[in-house]
């Protein structure tokens, strides 16, 4: 199957492309688009850098011998880490919110974490927003087409269509969330 992708679709797929999570034909289609579109390839480089920083940070923290960061790996920082996603999602009480902010100000490791999560979230959000009427519907439709390919029926009951679209959107959101939290 030949994929023809537009810019919005490519941008939405970039995270999966960088992490090698696309199937082969889709991955080739993204690569071809990137070769021919400067705007998307710039976004690709930017996102790749952010993701690389993420994994670099992850391994830096994992490596015990990294003294630069080790001094900031305090109990306070561990508390910050544990509360980071709740903080980003506005789920903390006011006093906990202030505590997290104070840690972020005083601890460079915490500050860097926070900045990167925000940058990543923003990038992800803007690409999802721009494509929510575009790719999600398209993706849902394609998945539905595949699901019903084998049945000879020409028409799909609207209820199953809705269930399919809803399931696809949920899968998209969960993948996004996992990417966001998995650093
Ligand atoms: Zn493009």
Boltz pocket constraint, residues with backbone or C-beta under 6 A from the ligand:
constraints:
  - pocket:
      binder: B
      contacts: [[A, 6], [A, 7], [A, 8], [A, 10], [A, 33], [A, 37], [A, 38], [A, 39], [A, 40], [A, 41]]
      max_distance: 6.0
